Amino acid sequence: MFFVCQKKDLKNYSSRHRELSSILAIQLFNEQGTTVVSTNHIASAIGISPCNLYYHFRNKEDIIRAIFEQMDAYGFEQYHVILDNYQPGTIEAIEQKIFRTVLQPYVVGKFA
């Protein structure tokens, strides 16, 4: 049995696979540390071969870089939400910035 995919479906599948790889890598890194976890561990946790993981990431450093880029984009997005809702320099803006960029991701488990 085989499945027929349109090219756009493959692109969506690829980006979802990359996102899932990052999420599971974060879990493994948090549980075991970045020095202990290898790309083989990450591929195994996802249920793919290491070769498939290398399609999305060159190496473990590339995975960590992608995670930091996601965290940075999330922080930047949250910063703009704060600016849209609060006057810059007010106590409320500062409190929201600290909560949304530092505390909330860990509270809701986005990066935990």
Contacts in CASP RR format, 6 or more apart in sequence:
PFRMAT RR
TARGET T0000
AUTHOR 0000-0000-0000
METHOD contacts of the structure
MODEL  1
MFFVCQKKDLKNYSSRHRELSSILAIQLFNEQGTTVVSTNHIASAIGISP
CNLYYHFRNKEDIIRAIFEQMDAYGFEQYHVILDNYQPGTIEAIEQKIFR
TVLQPYVVGKFA
5 13 0 8 1.000
14 55 0 8 1.000
14 56 0 8 1.000
17 46 0 8 1.000
17 48 0 8 1.000
17 52 0 8 1.000
17 56 0 8 1.000
18 56 0 8 1.000
18 57 0 8 1.000
18 66 0 8 1.000
20 46 0 8 1.000
21 42 0 8 1.000
21 46 0 8 1.000
21 53 0 8 1.000
21 56 0 8 1.000
21 57 0 8 1.000
21 63 0 8 1.000
22 63 0 8 1.000
22 66 0 8 1.000
22 67 0 8 1.000
22 70 0 8 1.000
24 42 0 8 1.000
24 45 0 8 1.000
24 46 0 8 1.000
25 37 0 8 1.000
25 42 0 8 1.000
25 63 0 8 1.000
25 64 0 8 1.000
25 67 0 8 1.000
26 67 0 8 1.000
26 111 0 8 1.000
27 45 0 8 1.000
28 37 0 8 1.000
28 41 0 8 1.000
28 42 0 8 1.000
28 45 0 8 1.000
29 37 0 8 1.000
29 64 0 8 1.000
29 67 0 8 1.000
30 112 0 8 1.000
32 41 0 8 1.000
34 60 0 8 1.000
34 64 0 8 1.000
37 60 0 8 1.000
38 60 0 8 1.000
39 50 0 8 1.000
39 53 0 8 1.000
39 54 0 8 1.000
39 57 0 8 1.000
39 59 0 8 1.000
39 60 0 8 1.000
39 63 0 8 1.000
40 50 0 8 1.000
42 53 0 8 1.000
42 60 0 8 1.000
42 63 0 8 1.000
43 49 0 8 1.000
43 50 0 8 1.000
43 52 0 8 1.000
43 53 0 8 1.000
46 53 0 8 1.000
57 63 0 8 1.000
57 66 0 8 1.000
71 105 0 8 1.000
71 111 0 8 1.000
74 105 0 8 1.000
74 110 0 8 1.000
75 100 0 8 1.000
75 101 0 8 1.000
78 97 0 8 1.000
78 100 0 8 1.000
78 101 0 8 1.000
78 104 0 8 1.000
79 97 0 8 1.000
79 100 0 8 1.000
79 101 0 8 1.000
81 100 0 8 1.000
82 93 0 8 1.000
82 96 0 8 1.000
82 97 0 8 1.000
82 100 0 8 1.000
83 93 0 8 1.000
85 96 0 8 1.000
86 92 0 8 1.000
86 93 0 8 1.000
86 96 0 8 1.000
87 93 0 8 1.000
104 110 0 8 1.000
105 111 0 8 1.000
105 112 0 8 1.000
106 112 0 8 1.000
END
